[in-house]
Amino acid sequence: MDPSLARAAAFINHLLSNPALNNLNPLKKEEQILQFLKTNAQSLVPTLSSPQFFPGQPWNQILRLLYTALVQETDKVLKPQLEEWIRQKISFSFVSKIQPHRIPEDPCRQQMWELVQRLLQKPEARKGLLGPVTAIANDFVGRYLEKSFDDRQYVHFELTKVQRLRLEIGDLKHMIHATLLLRPSIQLFSESGAGEGVESVLVQPQFAATALESMKAQLQIVPPELLRGGLYSNVSFEEDKQIDATARLAAIFSSRGKNFKPIARVDRGANTPDRSWFSITRRNYKHYGFDIKMLDEFYKIASESGW
């Protein structure tokens, strides 16, 4: 390893050892450390430009080295986790049930894994994976789908009657998990640096349509319905009322994952985390392009369940 990169890796591992990061997933740790480096640049420069670290190098160059080392350290944990999800934990049996012809699962998994590796190489797409990874790791989809199907209200109707998915809850959960992982692929069609630092950048339906045609050509085994869900989860429901329910759900749960903060307990009398988040998000649903009826249903579920 390059000596400078080795020193950068040592410094990054020192930051990663902070106990405050213990409960965070790898991408959240990466986000927190990047934020720390940028916020504390002025105080870090004297130390990091000293002979012990990177003598005489400008801050921008030091930051690039640290970012490279941070990505490498994150990927040591993140890549095996994502590969395990795609190859083992997410069942792709649903792909043949949403297509008129049988699709082999293993080649579909392989194309998904190759795509996710591409996403990890582009900073904007990598950043966009934080919400999906957190949502899948905490099983937001499974918890809310079970309650929605018990009540057989709006979400159940949109999935089964409007999108016409004839799937069991388990298959639906796996389909939405795959949709979540596809969501950041919209960034492959954006210029690098576009929307940097912005939590969520919505695209126009025409942009998503063009991206979909390109993705269908690149990933010929992954069902078009699945690709459409991932790409159109970046389109506002206010702009296109025909967006699939799976795409609308992926948009909501990705945003919930992005803003998720694990806490040990809720103070007496305080709002529970999900209820609080859905309450705030309902007031700003147009800004985020969410389906307000879905948010209303999930707010009710979170309130009744104490989530």
GIGI-V285650 format. One record per residue. N is the residue number from 1. RES is the residue in three letters. PHI is phi in whole degrees, 0 to 359 (NA if undefined). OMEGA is omega in degrees with one decimal (NA if undefined). NEAR is the number of other C-alpha atoms within 10 Angstrom. Layout:
n->[N N]
res->[RES RES]
phi->[PHI PHI]
omega->[OMEGA OMEGA]
near->[NEAR NEAR]
This chain:
n->[1 2 3 4 5 6 7 8 9 10 11 12 13 14 15 16 17 18 19 20 21 22 23 24 25 26 27 28 29 30 31 32 33 34 35 36 37 38 39 40 41 42 43 44 45 46 47 48 49 50 51 52 53 54 55 56 57 58 59 60 61 62 63 64 65 66 67 68 69 70 71 72 73 74 75 76 77 78 79 80 81 82 83 84 85 86 87 88 89 90 91 92 93 94 95 96 97 98 99 100 101 102 103 104 105 106 107 108 109 110 111 112 113 114 115 116 117 118 119 120 121 122 123 124 125 126 127 128 129 130 131 132 133 134 135 136 137 138 139 140 141 142 143 144 145 146 147 148 149 150 151 152 153 154 155 156 157 158 159 160 161 162 163 164 165 166 167 168 169 170 171 172 173 174 175 176 177 178 179 180 181 182 183 184 185 186 187 188 189 190 191 192 193 194 195 196 197 198 199 200 201 202 203 204 205 206 207 208 209 210 211 212 213 214 215 216 217 218 219 220 221 222 223 224 225 226 227 228 229 230 231 232 233 234 235 236 237 238 239 240 241 242 243 244 245 246 247 248 249 250 251 252 253 254 255 256 257 258 259 260 261 262 263 264 265 266 267 268 269 270 271 272 273 274 275 276 277 278 279 280 281 282 283 284 285 286 287 288 289 290 291 292 293 294 295 296 297 298 299 300 301 302 303 304 305 306 307]
res->[MET ASP PRO SER LEU ALA ARG ALA ALA ALA PHE ILE ASN HIS LEU LEU SER ASN PRO ALA LEU ASN ASN LEU ASN PRO LEU LYS LYS GLU GLU GLN ILE LEU GLN PHE LEU LYS THR ASN ALA GLN SER LEU VAL PRO THR LEU SER SER PRO GLN PHE PHE PRO GLY GLN PRO TRP ASN GLN ILE LEU ARG LEU LEU TYR THR ALA LEU VAL GLN GLU THR ASP LYS VAL LEU LYS PRO GLN LEU GLU GLU TRP ILE ARG GLN LYS ILE SER PHE SER PHE VAL SER LYS ILE GLN PRO HIS ARG ILE PRO GLU ASP PRO CYS ARG GLN GLN MET TRP GLU LEU VAL GLN ARG LEU LEU GLN LYS PRO GLU ALA ARG LYS GLY LEU LEU GLY PRO VAL THR ALA ILE ALA ASN ASP PHE VAL GLY ARG TYR LEU GLU LYS SER PHE ASP ASP ARG GLN TYR VAL HIS PHE GLU LEU THR LYS VAL GLN ARG LEU ARG LEU GLU ILE GLY ASP LEU LYS HIS MET ILE HIS ALA THR LEU LEU LEU ARG PRO SER ILE GLN LEU PHE SER GLU SER GLY ALA GLY GLU GLY VAL GLU SER VAL LEU VAL GLN PRO GLN PHE ALA ALA THR ALA LEU GLU SER MET LYS ALA GLN LEU GLN ILE VAL PRO PRO GLU LEU LEU ARG GLY GLY LEU TYR SER ASN VAL SER PHE GLU GLU ASP LYS GLN ILE ASP ALA THR ALA ARG LEU ALA ALA ILE PHE SER SER ARG GLY LYS ASN PHE LYS PRO ILE ALA ARG VAL ASP ARG GLY ALA ASN THR PRO ASP ARG SER TRP PHE SER ILE THR ARG ARG ASN TYR LYS HIS TYR GLY PHE ASP ILE LYS MET LEU ASP GLU PHE TYR LYS ILE ALA SER GLU SER GLY TRP]
phi->[NA 305 305 296 292 296 293 297 296 297 294 296 294 296 294 294 282 300 303 296 265 305 271 265 284 305 289 290 299 300 298 295 290 300 296 299 297 286 289 254 308 299 278 276 305 302 288 284 264 280 303 293 243 230 300 75 271 290 301 301 290 298 297 297 297 295 295 301 294 296 299 296 291 297 294 300 262 290 299 299 295 294 295 296 302 290 275 231 275 273 280 260 295 292 298 282 274 254 240 289 231 291 245 293 291 298 297 294 300 298 296 297 294 297 294 299 295 295 297 294 274 253 309 293 290 300 298 290 279 303 299 303 299 294 298 291 299 260 51 302 298 301 299 283 297 302 294 297 286 297 279 53 257 299 298 301 296 295 285 268 259 274 283 61 269 263 233 288 303 300 294 297 299 295 296 289 298 295 297 299 292 279 308 289 296 300 291 292 253 252 292 300 94 290 73 299 85 268 297 211 248 281 242 285 305 295 296 296 296 294 297 298 298 293 295 298 287 279 243 282 267 295 302 305 299 288 298 299 299 296 288 283 291 263 254 293 295 291 275 215 282 264 298 304 299 298 291 296 292 298 298 293 289 295 293 298 296 300 260 286 232 295 231 288 205 257 298 303 86 276 295 290 303 293 300 297 295 294 297 293 295 299 287 243 299 293 299 270 75 274 276 297 292 293 298 300 295 290 297 297 297 298 294 287 266 72 266]
omega->[175.8 -177.2 179.2 179.4 177.2 177.7 177.8 179.6 178.8 179.0 179.6 179.4 174.4 177.9 -179.1 -178.9 178.8 -178.6 -179.4 -178.4 -171.3 -174.5 -176.6 176.9 -172.6 -178.8 177.0 175.4 179.3 179.6 -178.5 -179.4 176.0 179.1 178.6 -178.5 -178.0 -178.9 -173.8 -176.9 -174.2 -178.5 -178.5 -174.9 -178.4 -179.0 -173.2 176.7 179.5 -178.9 -178.6 -175.5 -173.4 -173.9 174.4 -178.6 178.0 -175.4 -178.9 179.3 177.4 -179.0 177.9 177.7 -179.6 179.1 178.2 179.8 -179.6 178.6 -179.8 179.8 177.9 -175.9 177.3 179.1 -172.3 -176.1 176.9 179.4 -179.5 179.4 177.9 177.3 -173.7 -175.4 -172.7 -168.2 176.5 178.4 178.4 177.8 -179.1 -173.3 179.1 -178.8 178.9 -180.0 177.1 179.8 -176.4 177.2 177.7 -174.5 -173.8 175.6 177.1 176.8 -178.2 178.4 177.4 -178.5 178.0 178.7 -179.2 176.6 175.0 -179.2 -178.9 -177.7 179.1 -173.7 -177.8 178.9 177.9 177.7 -179.8 178.5 -176.8 -179.5 177.8 -179.3 179.2 -179.9 -179.3 -177.9 -177.7 176.6 175.4 -174.9 -177.6 -178.2 -175.7 178.2 179.8 179.0 -179.7 -179.0 173.7 -177.2 179.4 -179.6 -170.9 -176.8 177.5 -179.4 -178.1 -179.2 -172.0 -175.4 -177.7 177.6 174.9 176.5 179.4 -175.2 171.3 -178.0 -179.2 178.7 178.7 179.2 -179.5 178.8 179.9 175.5 177.3 177.7 178.4 -179.5 178.5 -173.9 -178.0 -178.4 175.4 -178.5 177.7 -178.2 178.6 176.7 177.2 -179.5 -180.0 178.1 -178.6 179.5 178.7 -174.4 -177.9 179.2 179.5 178.2 178.3 179.1 -179.0 178.7 179.1 179.8 178.3 178.4 -179.5 179.5 178.5 -179.4 178.5 178.1 -177.4 -176.8 -171.1 179.6 178.5 -177.0 178.2 179.4 179.8 177.3 -179.7 179.1 -179.8 -177.2 -176.7 173.3 176.9 179.9 179.1 175.5 175.8 -178.6 -176.1 -177.4 179.9 -179.0 179.7 178.4 179.4 178.0 179.5 178.3 178.6 179.3 -178.2 -175.7 174.8 179.1 177.3 178.9 179.7 -176.2 -176.0 176.1 -179.9 178.1 -176.5 -178.6 178.9 178.9 -179.9 178.2 -179.1 175.2 174.8 -172.2 -178.1 179.7 179.3 -177.7 -179.5 177.7 179.3 -176.1 178.2 -178.6 -176.6 -171.4 -179.0 179.2 -178.2 179.6 -177.3 173.6 -174.5 -179.3 174.9 178.6 178.5 -179.0 -179.0 175.9 179.1 179.0 -179.8 -179.9 -177.7 -175.2 -178.3 -178.9 NA]
near->[6 7 10 15 18 15 19 24 21 16 16 20 15 10 16 20 10 10 8 9 16 11 12 15 16 24 22 22 20 23 13 15 19 16 12 12 16 11 11 11 15 10 10 13 17 11 12 22 16 12 9 9 18 21 13 11 13 12 17 10 11 21 18 13 18 24 20 16 22 24 20 13 17 19 17 11 13 18 16 11 15 18 18 13 18 23 17 11 12 19 19 22 15 20 23 14 15 19 12 8 9 11 19 14 17 13 13 19 22 16 17 21 20 12 16 22 15 14 23 19 11 16 15 24 21 19 21 27 26 23 28 28 24 25 24 23 14 14 15 18 21 19 13 18 20 15 17 19 15 10 13 13 13 14 23 18 15 16 19 14 11 13 14 13 17 14 15 9 14 14 19 19 25 21 23 26 30 25 26 31 26 24 27 25 27 25 23 15 13 15 9 13 10 11 14 12 10 8 13 16 16 16 17 13 18 10 16 21 14 11 21 22 13 12 20 16 10 12 16 12 19 22 16 18 17 20 22 24 27 30 26 31 31 28 26 24 23 16 13 13 10 11 20 22 24 27 25 24 24 29 29 26 23 29 23 20 21 21 14 18 13 10 8 6 8 11 8 7 6 8 15 17 18 20 20 15 18 23 19 12 21 18 11 13 19 15 12 21 20 24 21 17 13 21 21 16 19 21 22 15 19 22 17 10 12 12 14]
